[in-house]
Amino acid sequence: MFTTTAKITDALNTRLATARQLVDAKVVPYAVPVGRKAALQVRQVMPYAVPAGRKAALQVRQVVGERIVPVVDNALVVSAPVRAEALRRGQLAAAALRGNSTVMAKKRRRWPMALVFLGLGAAVGAGAAWLAQAGRPVQLTPYPLTDDPIDGESEHLHEHHTLNGSAPLDLTDESHAHH
């Protein structure tokens, strides 16, 4: 026979109401005084417990830092191959239980191959740029000299460019090439 949601809800509400009445009548009169007594005892113990707890926590941190952490780190390093094999066998067993094939592909890192292809792409790009420039003359762009000096540095710029006794080189003028 099918039970409707309304019947289930009514039955549940009835049982919850009965449980509340029992808790209010039988548990609360005993629980409240016991809770108050426990709170009073905790307040009396706290002045002694807090400093002792802090000292114990400091000792635990010291022991854990000096003795336990190095041992755990060593155990992790030593057991790494065994844990990897256990993981692999567990995955194979789970795959077999699901009915999948028992051969699992090994996970591989793909970034080394990405770096190889990135390097090959850079080499091909550099070769293409070099071939595109083959046969063309090299064109130099002159370094721009400022004509309007800042804060009276005119003499300093002129002295700097004529330190070796020759005039500044003008790359835009081709008249010197015909002499």
Secondary structure as GFF3:
##gff-version 3
##sequence-region A 1 179
A	DSSP	alpha_helix	5	22	.	.	.	ID=ss1
A	DSSP	pi_helix	23	27	.	.	.	ID=ss2
A	DSSP	alpha_helix	28	63	.	.	.	ID=ss3
A	DSSP	pi_helix	64	68	.	.	.	ID=ss4
A	DSSP	alpha_helix	69	98	.	.	.	ID=ss5
A	DSSP	alpha_helix	111	133	.	.	.	ID=ss6
A	DSSP	alpha_helix	154	161	.	.	.	ID=ss7
A	DSSP	three_ten_helix	175	178	.	.	.	ID=ss8
###
